[in-house]
């Protein structure tokens, strides 16, 4: 997904599940990391991850696996 240069982003780091140890860049929503992130897996499926904590700081937010979409 292509993002404009002026759109703020954050790195979504996946702590567990099928994408454990990977990360993706995602747009910030209303000044916060999004509550969920959908990311493609190598097998063609899509994994949904949930923000671990509302209060996070820095350029990375931690996400936990929820389910396959």
Buried (B, 14 or more C-beta within 10 A) or exposed (E): EEEEEEEEBBEBBBEEBBBEEBBBEBEEEEEEBBEBBEBEEEEEEEBBBEBBEEEEEEEEBBBBBBEEE
